[in-house]
Amino acid sequence: MSEYLLGMKRLEFKRDEKKQRVTVSCAGSDVSVYSHCAYCRHCTGVLVGKRIVPPPQSQALNEVRSGKASDDNLMNAAMLFNTLIRDGSAVECSDDDNRGFSTRY
């Protein structure tokens, strides 16, 4: 299920506790949040409680590109993203055309 809030698409998590998997419906199929949304340029945030938290990968990537941080920051950002997914309930997605995954890197 997806809904729009202030022009941004919200994709609700589907949790499979048995397989330790979290998926969302993206471009007509279910995809893993950990392996797709984490690396997709359309992911603009994670809904944790009532707050939208921006993906830490975006800021880390900008810092690495500008020479302000090392590649290790990307790994730390990915681990923080996984924590947000564990605590969150949905992702905010800017893919209004429903084209699906587009690499962030």
Residue, then its C-alpha position, 0 to 999 in steps of 0.5 A: m500500500s502506498e499513500y501520498l503525503l505532501g507530494m511524496k509517496r509513502l511505502e508501508f513496510k511489510r515485515d516477515e519476522k520469520k525470514q527477517r525481511v522487510t519489503v515494500s511495493c515498488a513499481g509493481s513488485d515487492v522489493s527488499v528495503y535493505s537491498h533496494c531502498a537503501y541504495c535508491r536515489h528515490c528514498t527520501g526518508v524513513l518514517v520512525g514514529k511520527r517523524i521522517v528521518p532523512p536517509p543517512q546515506s545521502q549526507a554520507l555520500n555528499e561528504v565523501r564526494s566533497g572529500k570531507a569524509s572517508d568511505d567508512n562513513l558510507m558503511n556507517a550510514a548503511m548500518l544506521f539506515n538498517t537501524l531506522i528500518r528496524d524502528g520504522s514503519a514506512v519509507e518516503c519515496s520520490d518516484d512519482d512515475n513509479r519507474g522503480f529502483s534507480t541507483r544512488y551511487 
